[in-house]
Amino acid sequence: MAQINTQRLIDIGRNALYFEDYVVAIQYFNQVIKAKPHLTDPYLYRAYAKLNLEDYRGAIEDCNEALDINPFLPKVYYCRGYAYRQIGELEKSTEDLKKSLEFEPNNINTTNLWIENLIRLEQTNEALSVCDSLLKEYPRYTDGYLLRAQIQLQKSDTLQAVANLDTAILYNKSADLAYALRGMIRYELGENESGLSDLDKAINLNAYRSDYYGNRAIIKMKMNNLRGAMNDFDTAIDIDNKNALSYFNRGLLRANVGDDNRAIDDFSTCLALDPNNYNAYMQRAILSAQVGDYKGAINDYTIILQQYPDFIPAYYGRSAAKRKIRDKIGADKDEYLAMQIEQDIRSGKRAPKTSREIALEPNAQARAIVHQLNAQKKDRYDSDIRGQVQDKDVAIAPLSNFIIGTPNPDNQIKRQSLYNAQLDNYNQLTGSDLEFCTVQKAKMATDVNTYFSTIDSCTEQLRTNPTHQRTLMLRAYCLTQVEDFSSAIADFDLLIKHYPANVLAYFNRANARIREAETSKDGLTQATCMLAINDLYMALQLDPKLIYAVYNIGYIHILQKKYTDAITFFTQCIDTYPDFAEAYYNRGLIYIYQGNKEQGRKDLSKAGELGIHEAYNIIKRYAY
């Protein structure tokens, strides 16, 4: 490993970063870290790749490694500070940014981020002081005036905020964000014409900002230009079809003009993207009742009341909907509850508002909507491993058991297949190139014909020598490929009877048992699982280094919903081979399922680092 040209690998990795091949870049930096773990650059670059994949805690861990080696690296402090900021740990983020500025006191980007943190922490006086110092040093720095305008807004000083935006525009006529922000301030002050003019200028300067169109649409609605507002909302959604706020506002506009069914569609899409928008539930409930979908209205009112159990309008709305479906008892109960809450509030027994937090997972309909939006969104990359892979929606399912076959090459990061003497010997004897893998290359019609032809050829040879080991193994393998599992199991039985030291026969028979049961009408039974596990234990007894058998036992425990046992076996895999990506992935999923987000995130981050790009989508959706 020490002979690897590490600088060359770093350069290739940096090129991959430049072209947004973040998952690929990580693989190059992994190689450098293995060969020369004392270098700081690969940790920093790998952290940067993870930032772009939204694996923020994974980036923090890489920054920690770099700083353990050398604690005087301003870029690493900046990177870690940015990652902390993204997960809401603003105090730690600010501490890192200040540390970075100790080594690079004139770094404007770091100072900007520090000021933004102070604004979010509502430390407006300190933020203003830092911003003033920055502008004293760089008096024509446009972004500094934008930051100071935000601080003035937080201090409710709109006149000073507008003055700072005026200065930003004076120094930079192309400052679209300054126009957009000034436009919304003017709108809030009731100066609709001026606000609209500013948003027009912002859009002329930058026609690809979805929020600019959404904000201009709001101003047009206020000015009763409903057609113009609708066009702007449509454009905003064309630019960013996952902007929940645009769907919500367009839904309000459609409801306002009587387009109830399409308004309901917009609120449904909004809720698919943002399940905690209770205002959208309320709007959809009202409209659902208007179009006669009383059950849908009742369901939405119920969701609102789970979160806000004292919200009186929801009780009255649900009561009215229940009367429409002739549920008089339910309607009377809701009306009584509403009246009781009103009376308790008047008498002081109850506060006007109470709430309890309920984590709302998107339902199946919501997931389908998001999946459709993902399909509509134009991705600049055809490959699954390029660009922002965390935005590519994936099914939440464990990786399958390891089988012996030809790995699927499409969009896969090549991962090391551990050496097995019997498989290597089999490949040499048959001229094959089989490996242990979880996903096989898709079979073409010609492949299937070849398998059937080989089965016929082997059968003919076995007539003269019915227990020939290599021929039996080859026929059994081909039978599994054409999914004739019963015949394959019979061949494996014969092999094990005559060649009890054949590790691969036990391993393959276990897989064939599982596949046969999964495709049968009775499904997977406890007895089948035990037979398969016994086969894998026999394989391990013959070859204790066959780590894939350990993994497969863990996978069978997942099928049986014995998650604690599955974790035990996946942990054994990782202890034996610390780069076992699939074991990290499946163990991480189980931890997430059990509610242990911290450990699940760590495992999924490691799986992503080792090349399983699907992990980053799950981290983004469930691990923070």
C-alpha positions in Angstrom: 0.0 0.0 0.0 2.9 2.4 0.8 3.9 2.2 -2.9 0.6 3.7 -4.1 1.1 7.1 -5.8 -0.9 9.0 -3.2 -0.5 12.4 -4.8 -1.8 11.0 -8.0 -4.9 9.6 -6.3 -5.5 12.9 -4.4 -5.4 14.7 -7.7 -7.8 12.3 -9.4 -10.1 12.6 -6.3 -10.0 16.4 -6.5 -10.9 16.2 -10.2 -13.9 14.0 -9.3 -14.9 16.6 -6.7 -14.8 19.3 -9.4 -17.1 17.3 -11.7 -19.4 16.6 -8.7 -18.6 12.8 -8.7 -18.7 12.8 -4.9 -19.2 9.1 -4.3 -16.3 8.3 -6.7 -14.1 10.9 -5.1 -14.5 9.3 -1.7 -13.2 6.0 -3.1 -9.9 7.6 -4.1 -9.5 9.4 -0.8 -10.2 6.1 1.0 -7.3 4.5 -0.8 -4.9 7.4 0.2 -6.1 7.2 3.8 -5.4 3.5 3.9 -1.9 3.9 2.5 -0.9 7.1 4.4 -3.2 7.7 7.3 -1.0 10.6 8.5 -1.9 12.9 5.6 -4.6 15.5 6.4 -5.6 16.5 2.8 -7.6 13.3 2.0 -9.6 13.6 5.2 -10.4 17.3 4.3 -11.4 16.4 0.7 -13.4 13.4 1.9 -15.2 15.7 4.4 -16.0 18.1 1.6 -17.5 15.3 -0.5 -19.6 14.2 2.4 -20.8 17.8 2.9 -22.1 17.8 -0.6 -23.9 14.5 0.0 -25.4 16.0 3.2 -23.6 13.5 5.5 -22.7 16.3 7.9 -21.7 14.1 10.9 -19.6 12.0 8.6 -17.9 15.2 7.5 -17.4 16.2 11.1 -15.7 12.9 11.9 -13.3 13.3 8.9 -12.5 16.9 10.1 -11.8 15.5 13.6 -9.3 13.0 12.1 -7.5 15.8 10.2 -7.3 18.1 13.2 -6.0 15.2 15.4 -3.1 15.0 13.0 -2.6 18.8 12.6 -4.7 21.3 14.7 -3.6 24.3 12.7 -5.7 23.9 9.6 -8.1 26.9 9.0 -9.9 25.1 6.1 -10.7 22.1 8.2 -12.1 24.3 11.0 -14.2 26.1 8.4 -15.4 22.8 6.9 -16.4 21.4 10.4 -18.0 24.7 11.3 -20.1 24.6 8.2 -21.1 21.0 8.9 -22.1 21.9 12.5 -24.2 24.7 11.2 -26.1 22.4 8.9 -27.2 20.2 11.8 -28.2 23.2 14.0 -25.2 23.1 16.4 -24.6 26.8 16.0 -22.4 27.3 19.1 -20.0 24.7 18.0 -20.1 26.0 14.4 -19.3 29.6 15.6 -16.4 28.3 17.8 -14.9 26.5 14.7 -15.3 29.6 12.5 -13.6 31.8 15.0 -10.8 29.3 15.3 -10.4 29.3 11.5 -10.3 33.1 11.5 -7.4 33.0 14.0 -5.3 31.4 11.3 -6.9 33.3 8.3 -8.2 36.6 9.8 -9.1 38.1 6.4 -11.1 35.3 5.0 -14.4 36.9 3.9 -16.3 33.6 3.5 -15.6 32.5 7.0 -16.5 35.9 8.4 -19.8 35.8 6.4 -20.7 32.4 7.9 -19.8 33.7 11.4 -22.1 36.7 11.0 -24.9 34.4 9.7 -24.5 32.2 12.7 -24.8 35.2 15.0 -27.9 36.3 13.3 -29.5 32.9 13.7 -28.4 32.9 17.4 -30.1 36.3 17.7 -26.9 37.8 18.9 -27.6 40.9 16.9 -25.3 43.4 18.6 -22.2 41.2 18.1 -23.4 40.4 14.6 -23.7 44.1 13.8 -20.3 44.8 15.3 -18.6 42.1 13.2 -20.4 43.3 10.1 -19.4 46.9 10.7 -15.8 45.8 11.0 -16.0 43.8 7.8 -17.5 46.7 5.9 -14.9 49.1 7.3 -12.2 46.8 5.9 -14.1 46.2 2.6 -16.5 49.2 2.1 -17.7 48.1 -1.4 -18.4 44.5 -0.3 -22.1 43.9 -1.4 -22.8 40.8 0.7 -21.7 42.7 3.8 -24.6 45.2 3.3 -27.0 42.3 2.7 -25.9 40.8 6.0 -26.3 44.1 7.8 -29.8 44.6 6.3 -30.8 41.2 7.7 -29.5 42.2 11.1 -31.4 45.5 10.9 -34.6 43.6 10.0 -34.1 41.3 13.0 -33.9 44.5 15.1 -37.1 45.7 13.4 -35.4 48.7 11.8 -36.7 48.5 8.3 -35.5 52.0 7.3 -31.9 51.0 8.0 -32.4 47.7 6.3 -33.6 49.4 3.2 -30.7 51.9 3.4 -28.2 49.0 3.5 -29.9 47.4 0.5 -29.8 50.7 -1.4 -26.0 50.8 -0.7 -25.6 47.2 -1.9 -27.4 48.1 -5.2 -25.4 51.3 -5.5 -22.1 49.3 -5.5 -23.4 46.3 -7.5 -26.2 46.9 -10.0 -26.4 43.1 -10.5 -27.2 42.3 -6.9 -30.4 40.3 -7.5 -30.7 39.2 -3.9 -30.6 42.9 -2.8 -33.5 43.8 -5.1 -35.5 40.7 -4.0 -35.1 41.4 -0.3 -35.8 45.1 -0.7 -38.9 44.2 -2.8 -40.4 42.1 0.0 -39.6 44.7 2.6 -41.5 47.3 0.5 -44.4 44.8 0.1 -44.5 44.4 3.9 -44.6 48.2 4.2 -47.6 48.3 1.8 -45.6 49.7 -1.1 -46.8 47.1 -3.6 -45.8 48.9 -6.8 -42.2 49.5 -5.6 -42.0 45.9 -4.3 -43.2 44.5 -7.6 -40.6 46.7 -9.5 -37.8 45.3 -7.3 -38.9 41.7 -7.9 -39.0 42.3 -11.6 -35.4 43.6 -11.5 -34.3 40.6 -9.4 -35.9 38.2 -11.9 -34.4 40.0 -14.9 -31.0 39.6 -13.2 -31.5 35.9 -12.2 -34.4 34.1 -13.9 -33.6 30.8 -12.2 -34.6 31.5 -8.6 -37.8 29.8 -7.8 -38.4 31.9 -4.6 -38.3 35.2 -6.6 -41.2 34.1 -8.7 -43.1 32.9 -5.7 -42.6 36.2 -3.9 -43.6 38.2 -6.9 -46.7 36.1 -7.2 -47.7 37.0 -3.6 -47.3 40.7 -4.5 -49.4 40.2 -7.6 -52.1 38.5 -5.5 -52.2 41.5 -3.2 -52.6 43.7 -6.3 -55.4 41.5 -7.5 -53.5 40.4 -10.6 -54.5 36.8 -10.2 -53.6 35.6 -13.7 -50.1 37.0 -13.3 -49.7 35.5 -9.9 -50.8 32.1 -11.2 -48.2 32.3 -14.0 -45.5 33.1 -11.5 -46.4 30.2 -9.2 -46.4 27.9 -12.3 -42.9 29.2 -13.2 -41.6 28.8 -9.6 -42.7 25.2 -9.6 -41.3 24.5 -13.1 -37.9 25.7 -11.7 -38.1 23.8 -8.5 -40.8 21.1 -8.4 -40.1 20.3 -4.8 -40.8 23.7 -3.3 -43.6 23.0 -0.8 -44.3 26.7 -0.2 -45.0 27.3 -3.9 -47.5 24.5 -4.0 -49.2 25.8 -0.8 -49.5 29.3 -2.1 -50.7 28.2 -5.5 -53.3 26.0 -3.8 -54.5 29.1 -1.9 -54.8 31.0 -5.2 -56.6 28.1 -6.9 -59.1 27.9 -4.0 -59.6 31.6 -4.2 -60.7 31.3 -7.8 -62.9 28.2 -7.2 -60.6 25.6 -8.8 -61.1 23.4 -5.8 -59.9 20.0 -7.2 -56.6 21.3 -8.4 -56.2 23.3 -5.2 -56.5 20.0 -3.3 -53.9 18.5 -5.6 -51.5 21.3 -4.7 -52.1 20.9 -1.0 -51.5 17.2 -1.3 -48.2 17.8 -3.0 -47.3 20.3 -0.4 -48.0 17.8 2.4 -46.0 15.1 0.6 -43.0 17.4 0.7 -43.7 18.9 4.1 -45.9 16.6 6.3 -45.9 19.1 9.2 -47.7 21.9 7.4 -50.9 21.8 9.4 -52.3 24.9 7.6 -52.2 22.8 4.4 -54.1 20.0 6.2 -56.7 22.6 7.2 -57.1 24.0 3.7 -57.3 20.6 2.2 -59.9 19.5 4.8 -62.1 22.5 4.0 -61.9 22.0 0.2 -62.4 18.2 0.5 -65.7 18.8 2.3 -66.7 21.3 -0.4 -66.2 18.7 -3.2 -67.9 15.9 -1.2 -64.9 14.0 0.0 -66.1 13.9 3.6 -63.9 11.0 4.6 -60.8 12.8 3.4 -61.8 15.9 5.3 -62.4 13.9 8.5 -59.0 12.3 8.1 -57.3 15.7 7.7 -59.1 17.2 10.6 -58.1 14.2 12.8 -54.4 14.8 11.9 -54.7 18.4 12.9 -56.4 17.5 16.2 -53.7 14.9 17.0 -51.2 17.8 16.9 -53.4 20.6 18.3 -56.0 18.9 20.5 -57.6 22.3 21.4 -58.1 23.6 17.9 -61.8 24.4 17.9 -62.4 25.0 14.2 -61.1 21.5 13.4 -63.7 20.0 15.8 -66.5 21.9 14.2 -65.2 21.1 10.7 -65.0 17.4 11.5 -68.4 17.5 13.1 -69.9 18.9 9.9 -68.2 16.3 7.8 -69.4 13.5 10.0 -73.0 14.7 9.7 -72.7 14.5 5.9 -71.9 10.8 6.2 -74.7 10.3 8.8 -72.4 9.7 11.7 -74.6 11.6 14.1 -73.0 10.3 17.3 -69.5 11.2 16.1 -70.7 14.6 14.9 -72.4 15.4 18.3 -69.4 14.3 20.2 -67.1 16.6 18.2 -69.5 19.5 18.6 -69.7 18.9 22.3 -65.9 18.8 22.6 -65.6 22.1 20.8 -68.2 23.7 23.0 -66.5 22.3 26.1 -63.1 23.7 25.1 -64.6 27.1 24.4 -66.2 27.1 27.9 -63.0 26.0 29.5 -61.1 28.8 27.8 -63.6 31.4 28.9 -63.5 30.1 32.5 -59.7 30.0 32.5 -59.5 26.3 33.1 -57.6 25.8 29.8 -55.1 27.8 27.9 -56.2 28.9 24.4 -53.5 26.8 22.7 -51.8 23.5 23.6 -49.9 21.2 21.4 -47.9 18.0 21.5 -45.2 16.9 19.1 -46.0 14.0 16.9 -43.5 12.9 14.2 -45.5 12.4 11.1 -44.0 10.1 8.5 -45.1 10.7 4.9 -47.9 8.2 4.0 -47.8 5.9 1.0 -49.6 8.5 -1.2 -47.1 11.2 -0.2 -44.1 9.0 -1.0 -45.7 8.3 -4.4 -46.0 12.0 -5.1 -42.4 12.7 -4.1 -41.3 9.8 -6.3 -43.2 11.2 -9.2 -41.6 14.6 -8.7 -38.2 13.0 -8.6 -39.0 11.3 -11.9 -40.1 14.6 -13.4 -37.1 16.5 -12.2 -34.4 16.8 -14.9 -31.2 15.3 -13.6 -28.1 16.5 -15.2 -26.6 13.0 -14.7 -27.8 9.6 -16.0 -25.6 7.8 -13.6 -26.8 6.8 -10.1 -23.4 7.7 -8.5 -22.9 11.2 -9.9 -23.9 14.5 -8.4 -26.2 14.9 -5.4 -27.0 11.2 -5.0 -28.7 11.9 -1.7 -31.6 13.4 -3.7 -32.2 10.2 -5.6 -35.2 8.5 -3.9 -34.4 4.9 -2.9 -36.5 2.1 -1.4 -35.9 1.6 2.3 -35.0 -2.1 2.2 -32.0 -4.1 3.4 -29.4 -5.3 0.9 -30.0 -8.9 -0.1 -28.0 -12.0 0.8 -24.7 -12.7 -0.9 -24.9 -15.2 -3.8 -22.3 -16.5 -6.2 -22.7 -14.9 -9.6 -21.7 -12.2 -12.0 -22.0 -8.8 -10.2 -24.1 -6.1 -11.8 -21.7 -3.5 -13.3 -24.2 -0.7 -13.8 -23.6 2.4 -11.8 -21.9 0.4 -9.1 -18.7 1.3 -7.2 -16.4 -1.7 -7.5 -16.0 -3.2 -4.0 -13.4 -5.8 -3.1 -14.6 -9.4 -3.2 -12.8 -11.4 -0.6 -10.7 -14.4 -1.8 -12.2 -17.9 -1.4 -10.0 -20.8 -2.4 -12.9 -23.1 -3.5 -14.5 -20.4 -5.6 -11.2 -19.6 -7.2 -10.6 -23.3 -7.9 -14.1 -23.6 -9.4 -13.5 -20.6 -11.7 -10.3 -22.0 -12.9 -11.8 -25.5 -13.7 -14.9 -24.1 -15.4 -13.4 -21.0 -17.0 -15.9 -18.8 -15.1 -15.4 -15.5 -13.5 -17.9 -15.7 -10.6 -17.8 -13.6 -7.4 -19.7 -13.2 -4.2 -22.3 -10.4 -4.8 -25.7 -9.2 -3.7 -26.9 -8.1 -7.1 -26.3 -10.0 -10.3 -25.9 -8.7 -13.8 -29.3 -8.7 -15.6 -29.8 -11.9 -17.6 -30.3 -11.6 -21.3 -32.2 -14.1 -23.5 -28.9 -15.4 -24.8 -27.7 -16.0 -21.2 -30.8 -18.0 -20.3 -30.4 -20.1 -23.5 -26.7 -20.8 -22.5 -27.8 -21.9 -19.0 -30.3 -24.4 -20.4 -27.8 -25.6 -22.9 -25.2 -26.2 -20.2 -27.8 -28.0 -18.0 -28.5 -30.4 -20.9 -24.8 -30.9 -21.5 -24.1 -31.6 -17.8 -27.0 -34.0 -17.6 -25.6 -36.0 -20.5 -22.2 -36.1 -18.9 -23.7 -37.2 -15.6 -25.3 -40.3 -17.2 -21.8 -41.9 -17.3 -20.5 -40.4 -14.1 -23.5 -39.3 -11.9 -21.3 -38.0 -9.0 -18.7 -36.0 -10.9 -18.2 -33.0 -8.6 -17.4 -30.2 -11.1 -20.3 -31.2 -13.4 -22.8 -31.4 -10.6 -21.7 -28.0 -9.3 -22.0 -26.5 -12.8 -25.5 -27.9 -13.3 -26.6 -26.9 -9.9 -25.4 -23.3 -10.5 -27.2 -23.1 -13.9 -30.4 -24.5 -12.3 -30.3 -21.7 -9.8 -29.9 -19.1 -12.6 -33.0 -20.4 -14.4 -34.8 -20.5 -10.9 -35.3 -24.2 -10.8 -34.5 -24.3 -7.2 -35.9 -27.7 -6.3 -33.6 -29.4 -8.9 -30.7 -27.3 -7.8 -31.2 -28.4 -4.2 -31.3 -32.0 -5.2 -27.9 -31.6 -6.9 -26.5 -29.9 -3.9 -27.8 -32.8 -1.7 -26.0 -35.2 -3.9 -22.8 -33.1 -3.8 -22.8 -32.9 0.0 -23.5 -36.6 0.3 -20.4 -37.5 -1.8 -18.2 -34.5 -1.1 -19.0 -33.4 2.5 -16.1 -30.9 2.5 -17.6 -28.8 -0.4 -18.1 -25.4 1.3 -19.8 -23.8 -1.7 -22.4 -26.6 -1.9 -23.6 -25.8 1.6 -23.5 -22.0 0.9 -25.4 -22.3 -2.4 -27.9 -24.8 -1.0 -28.8 -22.3 1.8 -29.4 -19.6 -0.8 -31.5 -21.9 -3.0 -33.7 -22.9 0.0 -34.4 -19.2 0.8 -35.2 -18.4 -2.9 -37.4 -21.4 -3.3 -39.4 -20.6 -0.2 -39.7 -16.9 -1.1 -41.2 -17.8 -4.5 -43.5 -20.5 -3.2 -47.2 -20.0 -2.2 -46.5 -20.8 1.4 -43.7 -18.2 1.7 -40.7 -18.3 4.0 -41.2 -20.6 7.0 -39.3 -20.9 10.2 -38.3 -24.5 9.2 -36.8 -23.3 5.9 -34.9 -20.5 7.7 -33.4 -23.0 10.2 -32.4 -25.4 7.4 -30.7 -22.5 5.5 -28.9 -21.3 8.7 -27.7 -24.9 9.4 -26.2 -25.0 5.9 -24.4 -21.8 6.5 -23.1 -23.0 9.9 -21.8 -26.1 8.2 -20.0 -23.9 5.6 -18.4 -21.9 8.4 -17.3 -25.0 10.2 -15.5 -26.1 7.0 -14.2 -22.6 6.2 -14.3 -20.2 9.3 -13.1 -17.3 7.0 -16.2 -17.4 4.8 -17.5 -14.1 6.1 -20.3 -14.0 3.5 -22.0 -17.0 5.3 -22.0 -14.9 8.5 -23.6 -12.0 6.7 -26.2 -14.3 5.1 -27.2 -15.6 8.6 -27.8 -12.0 9.6 -29.9 -11.4 6.5 -32.1 -14.5 7.3 -32.6 -13.1 10.8 -33.9 -9.8 9.1 -36.3 -11.9 7.1 -37.5 -13.4 10.4 -37.7 -9.9 12.0 -35.1 -11.0 14.6 -33.4 -7.7 14.4 -31.2 -8.0 17.5 -29.8 -11.3 16.3 -29.2 -9.8 12.8 -27.2 -6.9 14.4 -25.1 -9.5 16.2 -24.1 -11.2 12.9 -23.5 -8.0 11.0 -21.3 -6.8 13.9 -19.3 -10.0 13.6 -18.8 -9.3 9.9 -17.6 -5.8 10.6 -15.3 -7.0 13.4 -13.8 -9.5 11.0 -13.6 -7.2 8.0 -13.9 -3.5 8.9 -14.7 -2.5 5.3 -17.8 -4.7 4.9 -20.1 -2.0 3.4 -23.2 -4.2 3.1 -23.0 -5.2 6.8 -22.8 -1.5 7.8 -25.7 -0.6 5.5 -28.1 -3.3 6.9 -27.1 -2.7 10.5 -27.6 1.0 10.0 -31.1 0.4 8.6 -32.0 -1.7 11.6 -30.7 0.9 14.0 -32.8 3.6 12.2 -35.8 1.3 12.4 -35.3 0.8 16.1 -35.1 4.6 16.6 -31.3 4.7 17.3 -30.6 7.5 14.8 -27.1 8.3 16.0 -25.8 4.7 15.6 -27.8 4.2 12.4 -26.3 7.4 10.9 -22.8 6.3 11.7 -23.3 2.9 10.0 -25.0 4.4 7.0 -22.2 7.1 6.7 -19.6 4.3 6.7 -21.6 2.3 4.1 -21.8 5.4 1.9 -18.1 6.0 2.4 -17.4 2.5 1.2 -19.4 2.9 -2.0 -23.1 2.2 -1.2 -24.5 5.5 -2.5 -28.1 4.7 -1.5 -27.1 5.3 2.1 -26.9 9.1 1.5 -30.6 9.3 0.6 -31.5 7.5 3.8 -29.2 9.6 5.9 -30.9 12.8 4.5 -34.4 11.5 5.1 -34.2 9.7 8.4 -30.9 10.2 10.2 -31.1 13.9 11.3 
